[in-house]
Amino acid sequence: MQTYFASLRDQGKFSGSPLDILCIQAIYMELIRKEIFDFVDSWNNHKIRRQSKRPNHPTGRPWMMYFHPPPDVQLYGHPVAAQNLTQLQSDLTEYGMFYYCDFYMFLY
C-alpha cells in the first residue's frame, strides 16, 4: 500500500495538500483500518515457539496467553475506579469523526 501512495505522489496525482489528504482518507481509510486489523489479528494469533536457550520464555499464542493465562502466571492488573473511567470518557468527548482533519479542509 505504501508503494501505491508513493506512486501517486511520483505521478503528480498527490501533492500532500489538505484536500489531497482529505480525499485519500475518505477513499482509503476503511482499507487502511482493515489492513491494520488483519495485521493485529495475525500477530495476536501467531504461535510463539519454545526456545532451547530460553527455558522460561513464554510460549503459545499471544491472544490466548493474554485472555487465558496459565494458572501459574501472576497477574499484575489493577481494577480501575469508575470515577477515573467517567473522567476519561468526558475528556474524550471532543474527539469525533472529524477530529484529525483540519476545519478548513471542509471549506473546499
PDB file as gemmi writes it, atoms N, CA and C in Angstrom:
CRYST1    1.000    1.000    1.000  90.00  90.00  90.00 P 1                      
ATOM      1  N   MET A   1       0.830  -1.184   0.000  1.00  0.00           N  
ATOM      2  CA  MET A   1       0.000   0.000   0.000  1.00  0.00           C  
ATOM      3  C   MET A   1       0.878   1.252   0.000  1.00  0.00           C  
ATOM      4  N   GLN A   2       1.970   1.202   0.738  1.00  0.00           N  
ATOM      5  CA  GLN A   2       2.864   2.349   0.807  1.00  0.00           C  
ATOM      6  C   GLN A   2       3.435   2.665  -0.572  1.00  0.00           C  
ATOM      7  N   THR A   3       3.759   1.636  -1.340  1.00  0.00           N  
ATOM      8  CA  THR A   3       4.300   1.878  -2.684  1.00  0.00           C  
ATOM      9  C   THR A   3       3.236   2.477  -3.592  1.00  0.00           C  
ATOM     10  N   TYR A   4       1.991   2.111  -3.378  1.00  0.00           N  
ATOM     11  CA  TYR A   4       0.905   2.679  -4.187  1.00  0.00           C  
ATOM     12  C   TYR A   4       0.790   4.180  -3.937  1.00  0.00           C  
ATOM     13  N   PHE A   5       0.831   4.578  -2.673  1.00  0.00           N  
ATOM     14  CA  PHE A   5       0.747   6.001  -2.355  1.00  0.00           C  
ATOM     15  C   PHE A   5       1.969   6.755  -2.869  1.00  0.00           C  
ATOM     16  N   ALA A   6       3.136   6.109  -2.810  1.00  0.00           N  
ATOM     17  CA  ALA A   6       4.345   6.738  -3.348  1.00  0.00           C  
ATOM     18  C   ALA A   6       4.220   6.911  -4.864  1.00  0.00           C  
ATOM     19  N   SER A   7       3.610   5.937  -5.540  1.00  0.00           N  
ATOM     20  CA  SER A   7       3.440   6.062  -6.997  1.00  0.00           C  
ATOM     21  C   SER A   7       2.466   7.189  -7.344  1.00  0.00           C  
ATOM     22  N   LEU A   8       1.431   7.375  -6.514  1.00  0.00           N  
ATOM     23  CA  LEU A   8       0.531   8.514  -6.740  1.00  0.00           C  
ATOM     24  C   LEU A   8       1.292   9.828  -6.635  1.00  0.00           C  
ATOM     25  N   ARG A   9       2.163   9.906  -5.648  1.00  0.00           N  
ATOM     26  CA  ARG A   9       2.978  11.113  -5.476  1.00  0.00           C  
ATOM     27  C   ARG A   9       3.928  11.300  -6.658  1.00  0.00           C  
ATOM     28  N   ASP A  10       4.588  10.224  -7.071  1.00  0.00           N  
ATOM     29  CA  ASP A  10       5.559  10.299  -8.157  1.00  0.00           C  
ATOM     30  C   ASP A  10       4.911  10.654  -9.493  1.00  0.00           C  
ATOM     31  N   GLN A  11       3.654  10.266  -9.678  1.00  0.00           N  
ATOM     32  CA  GLN A  11       2.928  10.567 -10.915  1.00  0.00           C  
ATOM     33  C   GLN A  11       2.298  11.958 -10.877  1.00  0.00           C  
ATOM     34  N   GLY A  12       2.468  12.670  -9.764  1.00  0.00           N  
ATOM     35  CA  GLY A  12       1.896  14.002  -9.645  1.00  0.00           C  
ATOM     36  C   GLY A  12       0.415  14.005  -9.329  1.00  0.00           C  
ATOM     37  N   LYS A  13      -0.109  12.870  -8.874  1.00  0.00           N  
ATOM     38  CA  LYS A  13      -1.535  12.773  -8.558  1.00  0.00           C  
ATOM     39  C   LYS A  13      -1.813  13.040  -7.080  1.00  0.00           C  
ATOM     40  N   PHE A  14      -0.756  13.246  -6.308  1.00  0.00           N  
ATOM     41  CA  PHE A  14      -0.895  13.538  -4.879  1.00  0.00           C  
ATOM     42  C   PHE A  14       0.172  14.547  -4.509  1.00  0.00           C  
ATOM     43  N   SER A  15      -0.263  15.720  -4.059  1.00  0.00           N  
ATOM     44  CA  SER A  15       0.697  16.766  -3.716  1.00  0.00           C  
ATOM     45  C   SER A  15       0.907  16.914  -2.219  1.00  0.00           C  
ATOM     46  N   GLY A  16       0.033  16.304  -1.421  1.00  0.00           N  
ATOM     47  CA  GLY A  16       0.133  16.457   0.022  1.00  0.00           C  
ATOM     48  C   GLY A  16      -0.663  17.637   0.553  1.00  0.00           C  
ATOM     49  N   SER A  17      -1.447  18.263  -0.308  1.00  0.00           N  
ATOM     50  CA  SER A  17      -2.278  19.382   0.126  1.00  0.00           C  
ATOM     51  C   SER A  17      -3.364  18.873   1.075  1.00  0.00           C  
ATOM     52  N   PRO A  18      -3.939  19.764   1.882  1.00  0.00           N  
ATOM     53  CA  PRO A  18      -5.016  19.332   2.784  1.00  0.00           C  
ATOM     54  C   PRO A  18      -6.162  18.638   2.053  1.00  0.00           C  
ATOM     55  N   LEU A  19      -6.491  19.120   0.856  1.00  0.00           N  
ATOM     56  CA  LEU A  19      -7.566  18.487   0.101  1.00  0.00           C  
ATOM     57  C   LEU A  19      -7.161  17.088  -0.352  1.00  0.00           C  
ATOM     58  N   ASP A  20      -5.916  16.921  -0.812  1.00  0.00           N  
ATOM     59  CA  ASP A  20      -5.432  15.594  -1.201  1.00  0.00           C  
ATOM     60  C   ASP A  20      -5.484  14.625  -0.027  1.00  0.00           C  
ATOM     61  N   ILE A  21      -5.048  15.092   1.133  1.00  0.00           N  
ATOM     62  CA  ILE A  21      -5.042  14.238   2.322  1.00  0.00           C  
ATOM     63  C   ILE A  21      -6.469  13.843   2.702  1.00  0.00           C  
ATOM     64  N   LEU A  22      -7.381  14.794   2.641  1.00  0.00           N  
ATOM     65  CA  LEU A  22      -8.779  14.504   2.954  1.00  0.00           C  
ATOM     66  C   LEU A  22      -9.336  13.455   1.995  1.00  0.00           C  
ATOM     67  N   CYS A  23      -9.043  13.605   0.712  1.00  0.00           N  
ATOM     68  CA  CYS A  23      -9.537  12.644  -0.286  1.00  0.00           C  
ATOM     69  C   CYS A  23      -8.962  11.250  -0.044  1.00  0.00           C  
ATOM     70  N   ILE A  24      -7.670  11.179   0.228  1.00  0.00           N  
ATOM     71  CA  ILE A  24      -7.039   9.878   0.495  1.00  0.00           C  
ATOM     72  C   ILE A  24      -7.675   9.237   1.724  1.00  0.00           C  
ATOM     73  N   GLN A  25      -7.908  10.031   2.763  1.00  0.00           N  
ATOM     74  CA  GLN A  25      -8.546   9.489   3.961  1.00  0.00           C  
ATOM     75  C   GLN A  25      -9.956   8.990   3.650  1.00  0.00           C  
ATOM     76  N   ALA A  26     -10.711   9.764   2.891  1.00  0.00           N  
ATOM     77  CA  ALA A  26     -12.092   9.386   2.580  1.00  0.00           C  
ATOM     78  C   ALA A  26     -12.137   8.108   1.749  1.00  0.00           C  
ATOM     79  N   ILE A  27     -11.208   7.980   0.833  1.00  0.00           N  
ATOM     80  CA  ILE A  27     -11.228   6.824  -0.078  1.00  0.00           C  
ATOM     81  C   ILE A  27     -10.631   5.579   0.563  1.00  0.00           C  
ATOM     82  N   TYR A  28      -9.517   5.729   1.273  1.00  0.00           N  
ATOM     83  CA  TYR A  28      -8.748   4.565   1.700  1.00  0.00           C  
ATOM     84  C   TYR A  28      -8.812   4.248   3.186  1.00  0.00           C  
ATOM     85  N   MET A  29      -9.485   5.045   4.003  1.00  0.00           N  
ATOM     86  CA  MET A  29      -9.464   4.816   5.453  1.00  0.00           C  
ATOM     87  C   MET A  29      -9.997   3.433   5.816  1.00  0.00           C  
ATOM     88  N   GLU A  30     -11.062   3.004   5.201  1.00  0.00           N  
ATOM     89  CA  GLU A  30     -11.614   1.685   5.525  1.00  0.00           C  
ATOM     90  C   GLU A  30     -10.620   0.577   5.173  1.00  0.00           C  
ATOM     91  N   LEU A  31      -9.943   0.716   4.037  1.00  0.00           N  
ATOM     92  CA  LEU A  31      -8.939  -0.272   3.635  1.00  0.00           C  
ATOM     93  C   LEU A  31      -7.751  -0.263   4.595  1.00  0.00           C  
ATOM     94  N   ILE A  32      -7.312   0.917   4.994  1.00  0.00           N  
ATOM     95  CA  ILE A  32      -6.195   1.026   5.934  1.00  0.00           C  
ATOM     96  C   ILE A  32      -6.572   0.399   7.272  1.00  0.00           C  
ATOM     97  N   ARG A  33      -7.770   0.679   7.740  1.00  0.00           N  
ATOM     98  CA  ARG A  33      -8.217   0.073   9.007  1.00  0.00           C  
ATOM     99  C   ARG A  33      -8.270  -1.451   8.892  1.00  0.00           C  
ATOM    100  N   LYS A  34      -8.734  -1.959   7.759  1.00  0.00           N  
ATOM    101  CA  LYS A  34      -8.796  -3.415   7.560  1.00  0.00           C  
ATOM    102  C   LYS A  34      -7.399  -4.016   7.558  1.00  0.00           C  
ATOM    103  N   GLU A  35      -6.453  -3.369   6.895  1.00  0.00           N  
ATOM    104  CA  GLU A  35      -5.073  -3.860   6.862  1.00  0.00           C  
ATOM    105  C   GLU A  35      -4.489  -3.899   8.276  1.00  0.00           C  
ATOM    106  N   ILE A  36      -4.741  -2.856   9.044  1.00  0.00           N  
ATOM    107  CA  ILE A  36      -4.240  -2.816  10.424  1.00  0.00           C  
ATOM    108  C   ILE A  36      -4.892  -3.912  11.252  1.00  0.00           C  
ATOM    109  N   PHE A  37      -6.210  -4.077  11.117  1.00  0.00           N  
ATOM    110  CA  PHE A  37      -6.914  -5.120  11.859  1.00  0.00           C  
ATOM    111  C   PHE A  37      -6.366  -6.497  11.493  1.00  0.00           C  
ATOM    112  N   ASP A  38      -6.145  -6.745  10.196  1.00  0.00           N  
ATOM    113  CA  ASP A  38      -5.617  -8.040   9.764  1.00  0.00           C  
ATOM    114  C   ASP A  38      -4.227  -8.298  10.338  1.00  0.00           C  
ATOM    115  N   PHE A  39      -3.384  -7.255  10.355  1.00  0.00           N  
ATOM    116  CA  PHE A  39      -2.046  -7.404  10.930  1.00  0.00           C  
ATOM    117  C   PHE A  39      -2.125  -7.748  12.413  1.00  0.00           C  
ATOM    118  N   VAL A  40      -2.938  -7.004  13.150  1.00  0.00           N  
ATOM    119  CA  VAL A  40      -3.082  -7.244  14.595  1.00  0.00           C  
ATOM    120  C   VAL A  40      -3.619  -8.647  14.843  1.00  0.00           C  
ATOM    121  N   ASP A  41      -4.599  -9.053  14.050  1.00  0.00           N  
ATOM    122  CA  ASP A  41      -5.179 -10.389  14.204  1.00  0.00           C  
ATOM    123  C   ASP A  41      -4.130 -11.469  13.933  1.00  0.00           C  
ATOM    124  N   SER A  42      -3.356 -11.290  12.871  1.00  0.00           N  
ATOM    125  CA  SER A  42      -2.299 -12.265  12.556  1.00  0.00           C  
ATOM    126  C   SER A  42      -1.267 -12.322  13.673  1.00  0.00           C  
ATOM    127  N   TRP A  43      -0.849 -11.153  14.159  1.00  0.00           N  
ATOM    128  CA  TRP A  43       0.157 -11.121  15.211  1.00  0.00           C  
ATOM    129  C   TRP A  43      -0.357 -11.780  16.481  1.00  0.00           C  
ATOM    130  N   ASN A  44      -1.571 -11.460  16.875  1.00  0.00           N  
ATOM    131  CA  ASN A  44      -2.100 -11.989  18.127  1.00  0.00           C  
ATOM    132  C   ASN A  44      -2.393 -13.478  18.072  1.00  0.00           C  
ATOM    133  N   ASN A  45      -2.468 -14.035  16.875  1.00  0.00           N  
ATOM    134  CA  ASN A  45      -2.767 -15.460  16.752  1.00  0.00           C  
ATOM    135  C   ASN A  45      -1.592 -16.287  16.252  1.00  0.00           C  
ATOM    136  N   HIS A  46      -0.406 -15.660  16.100  1.00  0.00           N  
ATOM    137  CA  HIS A  46       0.748 -16.453  15.679  1.00  0.00           C  
ATOM    138  C   HIS A  46       1.275 -17.251  16.868  1.00  0.00           C  
ATOM    139  N   LYS A  47       1.979 -18.314  16.583  1.00  0.00           N  
ATOM    140  CA  LYS A  47       2.485 -19.185  17.642  1.00  0.00           C  
ATOM    141  C   LYS A  47       3.912 -18.775  18.017  1.00  0.00           C  
ATOM    142  N   ILE A  48       4.119 -18.568  19.310  1.00  0.00           N  
ATOM    143  CA  ILE A  48       5.455 -18.302  19.837  1.00  0.00           C  
ATOM    144  C   ILE A  48       6.048 -19.655  20.222  1.00  0.00           C  
ATOM    145  N   ARG A  49       7.114 -20.030  19.539  1.00  0.00           N  
ATOM    146  CA  ARG A  49       7.706 -21.357  19.736  1.00  0.00           C  
ATOM    147  C   ARG A  49       8.597 -21.404  20.979  1.00  0.00           C  
ATOM    148  N   ARG A  50       8.836 -22.616  21.420  1.00  0.00           N  
ATOM    149  CA  ARG A  50       9.774 -22.823  22.524  1.00  0.00           C  
ATOM    150  C   ARG A  50      11.177 -22.508  22.025  1.00  0.00           C  
ATOM    151  N   GLN A  51      12.004 -22.004  22.944  1.00  0.00           N  
ATOM    152  CA  GLN A  51      13.383 -21.694  22.604  1.00  0.00           C  
ATOM    153  C   GLN A  51      14.291 -22.421  23.585  1.00  0.00           C  
ATOM    154  N   SER A  52      15.178 -23.225  23.036  1.00  0.00           N  
ATOM    155  CA  SER A  52      16.011 -24.074  23.892  1.00  0.00           C  
ATOM    156  C   SER A  52      16.916 -23.268  24.815  1.00  0.00           C  
ATOM    157  N   LYS A  53      17.375 -22.108  24.377  1.00  0.00           N  
ATOM    158  CA  LYS A  53      18.268 -21.298  25.207  1.00  0.00           C  
ATOM    159  C   LYS A  53      17.524 -20.367  26.159  1.00  0.00           C  
ATOM    160  N   ARG A  54      16.198 -20.375  26.082  1.00  0.00           N  
ATOM    161  CA  ARG A  54      15.382 -19.521  26.958  1.00  0.00           C  
ATOM    162  C   ARG A  54      14.242 -20.366  27.547  1.00  0.00           C  
ATOM    163  N   PRO A  55      14.567 -21.200  28.523  1.00  0.00           N  
ATOM    164  CA  PRO A  55      13.559 -22.129  29.050  1.00  0.00           C  
ATOM    165  C   PRO A  55      12.378 -21.445  29.736  1.00  0.00           C  
ATOM    166  N   ASN A  56      12.560 -20.220  30.237  1.00  0.00           N  
ATOM    167  CA  ASN A  56      11.468 -19.524  30.917  1.00  0.00           C  
ATOM    168  C   ASN A  56      10.669 -18.630  29.987  1.00  0.00           C  
ATOM    169  N   HIS A  57      11.006 -18.676  28.728  1.00  0.00           N  
ATOM    170  CA  HIS A  57      10.335 -17.847  27.725  1.00  0.00           C  
ATOM    171  C   HIS A  57       8.896 -18.355  27.522  1.00  0.00           C  
ATOM    172  N   PRO A  58       7.891 -17.455  27.568  1.00  0.00           N  
ATOM    173  CA  PRO A  58       6.510 -17.915  27.379  1.00  0.00           C  
ATOM    174  C   PRO A  58       6.289 -18.426  25.953  1.00  0.00           C  
ATOM    175  N   THR A  59       5.458 -19.422  25.832  1.00  0.00           N  
ATOM    176  CA  THR A  59       5.122 -19.981  24.521  1.00  0.00           C  
ATOM    177  C   THR A  59       3.608 -19.996  24.353  1.00  0.00           C  
ATOM    178  N   GLY A  60       3.181 -20.060  23.134  1.00  0.00           N  
ATOM    179  CA  GLY A  60       1.754 -20.110  22.841  1.00  0.00           C  
ATOM    180  C   GLY A  60       1.359 -18.976  21.912  1.00  0.00           C  
ATOM    181  N   ARG A  61       0.080 -18.681  21.876  1.00  0.00           N  
ATOM    182  CA  ARG A  61      -0.449 -17.612  21.037  1.00  0.00           C  
ATOM    183  C   ARG A  61      -0.742 -16.393  21.917  1.00  0.00           C  
ATOM    184  N   PRO A  62      -0.272 -15.195  21.507  1.00  0.00           N  
ATOM    185  CA  PRO A  62      -0.449 -14.009  22.359  1.00  0.00           C  
ATOM    186  C   PRO A  62      -1.882 -13.781  22.838  1.00  0.00           C  
ATOM    187  N   TRP A  63      -2.864 -13.954  21.964  1.00  0.00           N  
ATOM    188  CA  TRP A  63      -4.253 -13.719  22.361  1.00  0.00           C  
ATOM    189  C   TRP A  63      -4.658 -14.659  23.500  1.00  0.00           C  
ATOM    190  N   MET A  64      -4.337 -15.930  23.337  1.00  0.00           N  
ATOM    191  CA  MET A  64      -4.692 -16.915  24.365  1.00  0.00           C  
ATOM    192  C   MET A  64      -3.908 -16.664  25.655  1.00  0.00           C  
ATOM    193  N   MET A  65      -2.644 -16.297  25.519  1.00  0.00           N  
ATOM    194  CA  MET A  65      -1.823 -16.044  26.706  1.00  0.00           C  
ATOM    195  C   MET A  65      -2.358 -14.855  27.492  1.00  0.00           C  
ATOM    196  N   TYR A  66      -2.906 -13.863  26.795  1.00  0.00           N  
ATOM    197  CA  TYR A  66      -3.424 -12.676  27.465  1.00  0.00           C  
ATOM    198  C   TYR A  66      -4.766 -12.950  28.144  1.00  0.00           C  
ATOM    199  N   PHE A  67      -5.693 -13.559  27.392  1.00  0.00           N  
ATOM    200  CA  PHE A  67      -7.044 -13.755  27.912  1.00  0.00           C  
ATOM    201  C   PHE A  67      -7.214 -15.026  28.737  1.00  0.00           C  
ATOM    202  N   HIS A  68      -6.344 -16.000  28.537  1.00  0.00           N  
ATOM    203  CA  HIS A  68      -6.435 -17.272  29.268  1.00  0.00           C  
ATOM    204  C   HIS A  68      -5.040 -17.682  29.739  1.00  0.00           C  
ATOM    205  N   PRO A  69      -4.445 -16.928  30.663  1.00  0.00           N  
ATOM    206  CA  PRO A  69      -3.092 -17.257  31.105  1.00  0.00           C  
ATOM    207  C   PRO A  69      -3.077 -18.564  31.893  1.00  0.00           C  
ATOM    208  N   PRO A  70      -1.941 -19.258  31.877  1.00  0.00           N  
ATOM    209  CA  PRO A  70      -1.829 -20.474  32.687  1.00  0.00           C  
ATOM    210  C   PRO A  70      -2.012 -20.146  34.164  1.00  0.00           C  
ATOM    211  N   PRO A  71      -2.402 -21.117  34.968  1.00  0.00           N  
ATOM    212  CA  PRO A  71      -2.684 -20.854  36.384  1.00  0.00           C  
ATOM    213  C   PRO A  71      -1.473 -20.360  37.179  1.00  0.00           C  
ATOM    214  N   ASP A  72      -0.257 -20.675  36.738  1.00  0.00           N  
ATOM    215  CA  ASP A  72       0.930 -20.278  37.499  1.00  0.00           C  
ATOM    216  C   ASP A  72       1.420 -18.863  37.160  1.00  0.00           C  
ATOM    217  N   VAL A  73       0.700 -18.132  36.315  1.00  0.00           N  
ATOM    218  CA  VAL A  73       1.096 -16.779  35.924  1.00  0.00           C  
ATOM    219  C   VAL A  73       0.514 -15.773  36.904  1.00  0.00           C  
ATOM    220  N   GLN A  74       1.369 -14.873  37.393  1.00  0.00           N  
ATOM    221  CA  GLN A  74       0.902 -13.828  38.301  1.00  0.00           C  
ATOM    222  C   GLN A  74       0.348 -12.672  37.475  1.00  0.00           C  
ATOM    223  N   LEU A  75      -0.860 -12.262  37.783  1.00  0.00           N  
ATOM    224  CA  LEU A  75      -1.490 -11.154  37.081  1.00  0.00           C  
ATOM    225  C   LEU A  75      -1.190  -9.859  37.815  1.00  0.00           C  
ATOM    226  N   TYR A  76      -0.757  -8.840  37.065  1.00  0.00           N  
ATOM    227  CA  TYR A  76      -0.384  -7.575  37.665  1.00  0.00           C  
ATOM    228  C   TYR A  76      -1.410  -6.474  37.405  1.00  0.00           C  
ATOM    229  N   GLY A  77      -2.550  -6.807  36.858  1.00  0.00           N  
ATOM    230  CA  GLY A  77      -3.572  -5.818  36.575  1.00  0.00           C  
ATOM    231  C   GLY A  77      -4.199  -5.273  37.847  1.00  0.00           C  
ATOM    232  N   HIS A  78      -4.678  -4.061  37.771  1.00  0.00           N  
ATOM    233  CA  HIS A  78      -5.359  -3.427  38.892  1.00  0.00           C  
ATOM    234  C   HIS A  78      -6.721  -2.940  38.407  1.00  0.00           C  
ATOM    235  N   PRO A  79      -7.741  -3.065  39.227  1.00  0.00           N  
ATOM    236  CA  PRO A  79      -9.044  -2.555  38.814  1.00  0.00           C  
ATOM    237  C   PRO A  79      -9.007  -1.031  38.680  1.00  0.00           C  
ATOM    238  N   VAL A  80      -9.779  -0.530  37.740  1.00  0.00           N  
ATOM    239  CA  VAL A  80      -9.843   0.913  37.505  1.00  0.00           C  
ATOM    240  C   VAL A  80     -11.104   1.450  38.166  1.00  0.00           C  
ATOM    241  N   ALA A  81     -10.954   2.552  38.882  1.00  0.00           N  
ATOM    242  CA  ALA A  81     -12.092   3.166  39.558  1.00  0.00           C  
ATOM    243  C   ALA A  81     -13.069   3.724  38.532  1.00  0.00           C  
ATOM    244  N   ALA A  82     -14.346   3.549  38.767  1.00  0.00           N  
ATOM    245  CA  ALA A  82     -15.381   4.048  37.859  1.00  0.00           C  
ATOM    246  C   ALA A  82     -15.250   5.558  37.656  1.00  0.00           C  
ATOM    247  N   GLN A  83     -14.835   6.264  38.696  1.00  0.00           N  
ATOM    248  CA  GLN A  83     -14.651   7.716  38.608  1.00  0.00           C  
ATOM    249  C   GLN A  83     -13.589   8.059  37.554  1.00  0.00           C  
ATOM    250  N   ASN A  84     -12.508   7.286  37.500  1.00  0.00           N  
ATOM    251  CA  ASN A  84     -11.460   7.534  36.510  1.00  0.00           C  
ATOM    252  C   ASN A  84     -11.970   7.289  35.091  1.00  0.00           C  
ATOM    253  N   LEU A  85     -12.772   6.243  34.914  1.00  0.00           N  
ATOM    254  CA  LEU A  85     -13.331   5.952  33.597  1.00  0.00           C  
ATOM    255  C   LEU A  85     -14.290   7.054  33.149  1.00  0.00           C  
ATOM    256  N   THR A  86     -15.097   7.540  34.071  1.00  0.00           N  
ATOM    257  CA  THR A  86     -16.027   8.620  33.760  1.00  0.00           C  
ATOM    258  C   THR A  86     -15.275   9.873  33.351  1.00  0.00           C  
ATOM    259  N   GLN A  87     -14.210  10.197  34.071  1.00  0.00           N  
ATOM    260  CA  GLN A  87     -13.399  11.372  33.747  1.00  0.00           C  
ATOM    261  C   GLN A  87     -12.746  11.218  32.373  1.00  0.00           C  
ATOM    262  N   LEU A  88     -12.211  10.056  32.085  1.00  0.00           N  
ATOM    263  CA  LEU A  88     -11.586   9.802  30.788  1.00  0.00           C  
ATOM    264  C   LEU A  88     -12.598   9.938  29.667  1.00  0.00           C  
ATOM    265  N   GLN A  89     -13.782   9.388  29.867  1.00  0.00           N  
ATOM    266  CA  GLN A  89     -14.824   9.485  28.848  1.00  0.00           C  
ATOM    267  C   GLN A  89     -15.214  10.938  28.598  1.00  0.00           C  
ATOM    268  N   SER A  90     -15.329  11.737  29.638  1.00  0.00           N  
ATOM    269  CA  SER A  90     -15.692  13.147  29.449  1.00  0.00           C  
ATOM    270  C   SER A  90     -14.554  13.917  28.784  1.00  0.00           C  
ATOM    271  N   ASP A  91     -13.314  13.543  29.067  1.00  0.00           N  
ATOM    272  CA  ASP A  91     -12.168  14.200  28.423  1.00  0.00           C  
ATOM    273  C   ASP A  91     -12.108  13.913  26.924  1.00  0.00           C  
ATOM    274  N   LEU A  92     -12.652  12.782  26.507  1.00  0.00           N  
ATOM    275  CA  LEU A  92     -12.543  12.366  25.109  1.00  0.00           C  
ATOM    276  C   LEU A  92     -13.775  12.692  24.275  1.00  0.00           C  
ATOM    277  N   THR A  93     -14.764  13.363  24.831  1.00  0.00           N  
ATOM    278  CA  THR A  93     -15.982  13.640  24.070  1.00  0.00           C  
ATOM    279  C   THR A  93     -15.718  14.546  22.876  1.00  0.00           C  
ATOM    280  N   GLU A  94     -14.687  15.388  22.937  1.00  0.00           N  
ATOM    281  CA  GLU A  94     -14.401  16.286  21.815  1.00  0.00           C  
ATOM    282  C   GLU A  94     -13.832  15.543  20.604  1.00  0.00           C  
ATOM    283  N   TYR A  95     -13.336  14.335  20.799  1.00  0.00           N  
ATOM    284  CA  TYR A  95     -12.786  13.576  19.681  1.00  0.00           C  
ATOM    285  C   TYR A  95     -13.936  12.955  18.910  1.00  0.00           C  
ATOM    286  N   GLY A  96     -14.061  13.334  17.684  1.00  0.00           N  
ATOM    287  CA  GLY A  96     -15.124  12.808  16.854  1.00  0.00           C  
ATOM    288  C   GLY A  96     -14.581  12.359  15.509  1.00  0.00           C  
ATOM    289  N   MET A  97     -15.489  12.153  14.586  1.00  0.00           N  
ATOM    290  CA  MET A  97     -15.124  11.655  13.279  1.00  0.00           C  
ATOM    291  C   MET A  97     -14.170  12.598  12.557  1.00  0.00           C  
ATOM    292  N   PHE A  98     -14.297  13.893  12.782  1.00  0.00           N  
ATOM    293  CA  PHE A  98     -13.504  14.866  12.045  1.00  0.00           C  
ATOM    294  C   PHE A  98     -12.339  15.426  12.864  1.00  0.00           C  
ATOM    295  N   TYR A  99     -12.020  14.826  14.001  1.00  0.00           N  
ATOM    296  CA  TYR A  99     -11.005  15.390  14.878  1.00  0.00           C  
ATOM    297  C   TYR A  99      -9.646  15.520  14.199  1.00  0.00           C  
ATOM    298  N   TYR A 100      -9.259  14.526  13.397  1.00  0.00           N  
ATOM    299  CA  TYR A 100      -7.922  14.518  12.814  1.00  0.00           C  
ATOM    300  C   TYR A 100      -7.837  15.308  11.515  1.00  0.00           C  
ATOM    301  N   CYS A 101      -8.912  15.917  11.082  1.00  0.00           N  
ATOM    302  CA  CYS A 101      -8.912  16.745   9.878  1.00  0.00           C  
ATOM    303  C   CYS A 101      -9.038  18.206  10.297  1.00  0.00           C  
ATOM    304  N   ASP A 102      -8.286  19.049   9.655  1.00  0.00           N  
ATOM    305  CA  ASP A 102      -8.389  20.481   9.941  1.00  0.00           C  
ATOM    306  C   ASP A 102      -9.711  21.011   9.413  1.00  0.00           C  
ATOM    307  N   PHE A 103     -10.285  21.959  10.116  1.00  0.00           N  
ATOM    308  CA  PHE A 103     -11.582  22.504   9.745  1.00  0.00           C  
ATOM    309  C   PHE A 103     -11.587  23.072   8.334  1.00  0.00           C  
ATOM    310  N   TYR A 104     -10.504  23.764   7.949  1.00  0.00           N  
ATOM    311  CA  TYR A 104     -10.500  24.407   6.641  1.00  0.00           C  
ATOM    312  C   TYR A 104     -10.545  23.413   5.492  1.00  0.00           C  
ATOM    313  N   MET A 105     -10.281  22.135   5.766  1.00  0.00           N  
ATOM    314  CA  MET A 105     -10.401  21.122   4.702  1.00  0.00           C  
ATOM    315  C   MET A 105     -11.836  21.004   4.217  1.00  0.00           C  
ATOM    316  N   PHE A 106     -12.780  21.290   5.090  1.00  0.00           N  
ATOM    317  CA  PHE A 106     -14.173  21.114   4.739  1.00  0.00           C  
ATOM    318  C   PHE A 106     -14.762  22.329   4.026  1.00  0.00           C  
ATOM    319  N   LEU A 107     -13.941  23.344   3.807  1.00  0.00           N  
ATOM    320  CA  LEU A 107     -14.400  24.541   3.123  1.00  0.00           C  
ATOM    321  C   LEU A 107     -14.273  24.428   1.615  1.00  0.00           C  
ATOM    322  N   TYR A 108     -13.602  23.400   1.124  1.00  0.00           N  
ATOM    323  CA  TYR A 108     -13.411  23.246  -0.331  1.00  0.00           C  
ATOM    324  C   TYR A 108     -14.692  22.822  -1.014  1.00  0.00           C  
TER     325      TYR A 108                                                      
END                                                                             
